[in-house]
Amino acid sequence: MTMDFLPVDLLQTFVAVAEARSFTGAARLLGLRQSTVSQQIRKLEQRMRRRCLDRDTHTVALTPDGEVLLDHARAILDSHTRLQQHLSVAPLRGRLRLGASEDFVLSALPDVLASFIRRHPDVDLELRAGLSGDLCEAFDAGRLDLIFIKRLAGNPRGTVVWEEPLVWAAHPEFHVDPKSPLPLLLYPPPSVTRACALETLEDVGRDWRIAFTSASLSGLTAAARAGIGLMPHSGRLLPPGLEIVAARDDLPALPEIQFAVICAQASSPAIAALVATIMKWAASNVRLGVAGVSPTR
């Protein structure tokens, strides 16, 4: 499926570096030592007789030849994966019931599911989006096989995919009036972000009012884009059209939350494969700061 000229392992390492934009991130993603990643990139460039990556002590960037190689490398790896699936004695099959926090569903999940289905086309997926508390109840009742949720730090259940501080998000022209109650855009209970925001504001004695409530992220985002108020949200999954409002004396910083996957200990191969796909997406989409957006105002 691939030429000996460009072995699959070298192409896999190159794609991982290109997506993570760092040798350290690629090593973590592939389960290799950073020195091994560096050696494989050197071998690849020697075989190609071209430089594919520009790197210094802080950044890694694709050269023009690297940009061309990246498209071909992904196509080759996809073909290689499909061939492996075809030759597999036991391809993954069955039905998988997935529950996911809505902010993940409306941002990263399409990429995750596309990658998963491309590799495991015989697995049927049933998706439920909702509040993390509701998803946990459905999982405990046996109605979901795997859930991807937000939660407060310190919960030992499941596997942490990443953690980050919540941020205040609003329309770029929204301004906080320190003399007026803070207009909040919130999910209904039992929302984790709602509870975090209200508890934080109560702790510092900041006046607030609920300006808009919706169980839908689309509804909250529309209200924020209309300038009605600001909402607590994941910075990494920040909806388009919104910006991070920097914490200050009259707008306290929010606590950290975790994004985690929870499934049965004796999971099926299909569930294990989807968990691995989610973890891979998270490792290869590390952004600068929080969501690559500089806090404003």
C-alpha positions, 0 to 999 in steps of 0.5 A: 500500500505504501512504498518502502521509500516512505515507510508508514511509521515515518509518515505517521510521525510526520502527521502527528508532528504537523497536527500537534505543532510540536515534537513533544505533543507528537511524542505524547500522542504516539507514545514515543520518546521525543528523541525517537520522533526527532530521529524519524523526522530526520530519516523522513527528510533524508529519504525525501531529500527535502526539508519538511519542517522548520523548527526552533526551540519554540515552534514547529512549522511546515515548509512548502514541501511539508504542506504538500507531503501532509496531504499525501501522507494523510491519504496514504495513512487512510488507505493503509488503515482501510486495508488493515480493516479489510484484512482484519479478522474481526472488524468492529461492528455493533451499536454504540450509544454515545452521550456528549456535552453539547459544547463538544457536540457543536464544535469538535465532535463532527471531526471525531466522529468522521475519523471514527466512522472512516476507520470503523464503518460497520459501527452504528452510532446513536448520539445524545447531546445534553447537560453533563448531569443528565448524561451521567444519569442516563449512563448510570441507568444503562441508556448510554454506553459512553459519555463525554462530560464536563465536571469539576476537578477532583472527580475520580470517575472515568478518564480525564481528556483535558482540563482548563479554567472556564472563561467568560465569553461574550460578543466582541463589543460587549462591555461589563458595567461594574455598577450593574448586576452582571447579565448572565447567559446560563444553562438550566440546572444541573449545568456544571458551568452554571453552578461554577459561575453562580458560586464564584460570583456569590463568593466574591459578592458580585451582583448578577442577574440571569438575562437568558436561560436555554438548554441549547448551546445554540440558544445561548450563543445566539443571545451572546452574539446579540450582546444580551450578556456573557456566559461561562464556557470552555475557552477551548471550545469557544463558539465562533463570533465570541471572545473571552472577557478577561477576569478583573476586579469586578469579574472574577476568574472562574474555576477549572473544569475537566472534560472526561470520558466515562464508560464501563470497565469491561468496554467493547472494542468499539467503545475502546476505539471511540475513546482512543479517537477522542483522546487522539483528537484532544492530543492533536488539537492543543492550542495556544493559551485557551482556544488560541484566543487572547483575553480581551477587555 
